[in-house]
Amino acid sequence: MNKTAVFCALFVALTGSGVHLLCAETWRIEANGTGDAPTIQAGIDSTSAGDTVVLSPGTFAGAGNHNIDFKGKAVTVESSAGAEFTTIDCQGVGRGFIFTSGEGTSSILRGVRIVNGYHTLFGGAIYCVNASPTIENSIFFGNQAGFRGGAIYCDMSSAVVDGNSFEDNNASYGGALWCSGLSSLVITANEFRSNTAEISGGAVACRSSAPSIEENRFTENSATNDGGAIFCDQGSSPSVSMNSFRSNTAQGNGGGIGLLQSSPTIEYNLFRGNGSTLGGGVYCDNFSAGPICYNTFDENSAGSGTGAAIYCTNYSAPPISNNIVVNSAAGNALDTKNDSAPLVSCCCFFNNAGGDALPPGSIDGGGNCSQDPEFCGIDGSGNYYLQADSPCAPGNTPAPKQCGQIGAFPVSCGTTPAEQKTWGAIKSLYQGE
């Protein structure tokens, strides 16, 4: 029994209390098997609701330190020194953690590094079904699933995935993360880097689900088919906002985001240097809809020479408004095919290799222009905020249509900076390389 448990038992004995005393306990686990329990699983098995299992620095491996089941308990498993110093090595023989017993957000995994997780089908590092745990401030590196969710697999779940790093994870769908079955995950402030999908969704794939994907960084993720960073299909309707998409690639379509019969909200994102065959930034197929607005696209490319920023096909007609599309390295800025007729309004197209004109089939909603958006300094600092006299700044758009802000970022130089949006704290996601 650990010291906290001893104290609680002594308190009950001295007070003569005959009622259950809610006294949260801390169970300390050492990588060498010493501590209050010999393994992480044994520590969880010893806990009651509200307890904490604290992992000391080191590498945890072997039986009891992988395929760890929370068993429905509202407890916290966390490291004492942070994820960089506390590793769970699954050694290629299993997952890190399992959540399948109705866990809620009070079941918390925090500050660990999970490596070499593997499953033949779903969830190389974490398997989550009918559960909604909180997974935060952790590192997922080199995990693999044979089918879906190289690091995390969630089905019929509302997990919170916040402040984590995902790197070099791999699966057929969702190189880092998969969500399905009406899941409504909260995916915020994570770093997704160099994850790969053998089919689609280099970092994240969602099917028939509605996750909130906000304030993340997607960098150098890749897919063999569609969705270098994110892929959504079968009626998914995620909210994708305030993210940075840089240098993601798809050998198929949608270097940043690939959509198939889905209707996300895509707003206030930066797409820079993403590439694919069609739709270097965003690819919409098969009745995909949902607004694409207030985004900034820079230096994206389409290998086919069409739709460097956005490509719509097969009856896909998302409203496209208040976007900046500049410097496309290959392909015209926007393209549509096969009875797709998006309404395009208040967009700025400038210096795109394949031209700045709206494509046949699209509907000109007014307020579109082909002028230098006058950023504060992308050449040196990667600063996509607007100069005060930018044609994309509120009040500067040409009559007769007043568009307000165009692009992902407000005015920030050449005048007194405007009050930043509530997400101004993530400015560092966008400025600098």
C-alpha positions, 0 to 999 in steps of 0.5 A: 500500500502506498503512503497516501493509502496508508494515510487514508486508512489511518485517518479512517481508523483514528476518526472511527468513520464508518463511511466510505472516504473519498481520498485520492491516492497516488501510485508511483511506478518505476521502470525497473519494477519497483514502486507501489506496483510492478507495472503500469497495468498493476498500478491501474488495477490498484486504483480507485476513481480519482487516483493518479498513477505517476510514472518515473523517468525511464523506459517501460517495456514488457508484460504489463507495460503495453496493452494497458487497459484503463478498465473504465476507471476515471484515473490519471496516468501521467509521467513525473518528468514529461513525455521526453523522459518517460517512454512506453516501448511496445516493442512491436508486439502490442499497443500502448493503451486500450479504452473500451469500457466507457471511459470518459474525459476523466480517464486521462493519459498525460505526458508519456512517449509511446513508441513501436506500438503495433496492431495488425488492424486498428490503433498501433498505440491506442485503441479507443471504442465507445470511450472518450478519454483525454489524451494530452501532452504525449509523444507518439513516434514510430507506431503502426497499424496494418489498417487504420490509425497508426497511432490512435484509432477511435470509433464511436468516441468523443476523445480529447486529443490535445497538445500531442506530437505525432511523428513517423506513424503509419497505417493504410488509413490515418497514418497518425489518427483514425476516427469513425462511427459518429465520433466527435473527437476534439483534436487541438494543438497537436503537431503532426509531422512525417506521418504516412498513409499507404492509402489515404489520410497521411495524418488524420482520416475520418469516416462518418464522423464530425471531429473538431480539428483546430489549432494543429500543425500538419507538416510533411505528412503524405498519402499514396492516394488522397489527403496528404494531411487529412482525408474525410469520407462517407458523410464526415463533417469536421470543423477544420479551423486555425490549422497550419498545413505545410509541405504535405503531399498526396500522390493522388489528390488533396495535398492538404485535405482530400474530401469524398462525399463530406461537408467540413467547415474549412476556415482560417487555415494556412496552406503552404507548399502542399502538393498533389495531382489535383487540388494541392490544397483541398480536393472535393469529390462526390457531392462534397460541400461545406464552406471553404472560407477565410484561408490563405493558400501560398505556393501550393501545386497540382501536378496535373496543372489544375486546381493548385489550391482547390479542385472540385469535381462530381457535383461538389459545390462548396461555398468558396469565399474570402480566401487568398490564393497566391504563388501557386507553383504549378496549376491554376488557382482553382478548378472545377469539373463534372457538374461542380459549380461552387459559388466563389466570392471575395477571393484574391488570386495573385501570381499563380503559375496557371493563371488567376481567372475563375474556371468555367463552371464556377459561379462568380459571386462578386468581390474577387480580385487579382491583386498583390495581397500585401502581406507583412513579410512572408519572404523573410519571416513567413508573416501572412498578416496583412498590411494596412493598405492591403486590398484584402484588409477590411474596408479596402475591397473594391466597390460595390461588394464589401468583403471584410477580411480576406484570408486567414489573418487580419491587419498587423502592420502599417497601422495600429494592429487590430485586436487579434482573434481569440486564437491569436495565441497560436500566432507562432504556428504561422509565422516563421519557418 
